[in-house]
Amino acid sequence: MDKLIVHGGATLSGAINISGSKNASLPILAATLLTAEECVIRRVPDVSDTNYMIQILSALGMEVERSSGTVRIVGEKVSDEAPYELVRRMRASICVMGPLLARNRRCVVSLPGGCVIGDRPVDLHLRGLEALGAKVEFEAGNITLTATHGLRGAEIDLRGTHGPTVLGTDNVMMAATLAEGTTVIESAAAEPEVLDLANFLNSMGAKISGAGTRRIVIEGVSALHGTEHNVIPDRIEAGTFMVAAALAGDAVTLRRVNREHLKVITAALESSGHRVVFNDAGDACTIYRGGNLAGVDLVTAPYPGYPTDMQAQMTALLATTPGLSVIKDTIFPQRFMHCAELKRMGADIKVDQGTAIVRGVAQLSAAPVMASDLRASAALVLAALTAKGRTEISRLYHIDRGYEHIDEKFLMLGARVERAQ
Ligand code: EPZ
């Protein structure tokens, strides 16, 4: 079933549970390579990206058992070489590099290809791992890292031209947990998913402080032990449904969210005229579509700035928000594939040098559109919710990479969607 049919015009209401974070689950699953003891990780979303990671870990020799959102994983002995066939399908596989190197003192991982959102270099990952003492070699599209005498702590600045690197910070932090001595990462990524990984590593016996800030200090230890962990809520899935509610909702409630992680998305929606009300615990919110709406200007930035992973979804909302909006993606300046498809639906968008200028139109109209990457596909589903007519979105596998049962969740909120061949 590779298509999603969306009949526009339904009003969304009711409540759904937000799943565990895909982008926290991936490095946490990889971090289990750092110990020979069993780890139990709960609230891992059932999406193809986490399934790919589980397949890679199994291929490396880990025993993995998954029942609904809980993953049990243990590996007495693991191989050094991540299988090309699996790694090539998911760029985030690169985050097995740090833990494999720390565990085996050697790892071979294929260089990840680029993707539609832009070139996906790994120079910062390699800068960090080299600083810890790894020797880096390239051969036949593979990166081979070796640290015959083990890894040693170092002071590392991971800033790149587009700011910090999330998975680069993860890779270096994971490797440093078993290095000799202390490592300091300057210009570290501060995303909640990095902090969740650090909490997971500390529960395994690592000694990490400063995670969630730009400066992380890791004191190396001789070994890590097994642990249990609940993954944080997926702030991008939550943000996607918040935008759906602002677009087509009456009063939509999202449960199992984290108010802190949603601050900048909430601010963007409220500045456009919508209302977001959190409960006292901050783990549920209700979104009310505003009556008097206005365009907004957005510039994506590393956390706690506006997330690049929420840029396409907001563009879909602003396409039918009265007024002018300017959206600039400083992290992935090419991440505008969704705009061409939104224009096929009648949106008025001009894209130039990493910036989209959106002039709100009254209503979009259905058209057959094609998904191109995970978040662009989500934006097309959002646009179709209020478009006139029946929109057919093909290449649905892009959505299934990162959204757990997205059609079932939309159906629960009253949207008229169905999968089709
Ligand atoms: C993570 O990717 C996320 N993926 C991405 O989400 C997210 O868009 C991105 O962070 C930015 O927030 C996961 O967490 C699995 P980066 P990552 O390294 O770590 C440049 C989604 O939709 N860079 O933080 O791979 C890079 O080109 C996905 O869920 C270098 O120059 O991204 C980009 O411009 C898409 N050299 C910027 O840094 C490097 O060595 C940020 O990239 C690494 C990155």
Boltz pocket constraint, residues with backbone or C-beta under 6 A from the ligand:
constraints:
  - pocket:
      binder: B
      contacts: [[A, 22], [A, 23], [A, 24], [A, 26], [A, 92], [A, 118], [A, 119], [A, 120], [A, 121], [A, 122], [A, 123], [A, 124], [A, 125], [A, 126], [A, 160], [A, 161], [A, 162], [A, 163], [A, 164], [A, 165], [A, 166], [A, 167], [A, 168], [A, 189], [A, 193], [A, 308], [A, 309], [A, 330], [A, 331], [A, 332], [A, 374], [A, 375], [A, 402]]
      max_distance: 6.0
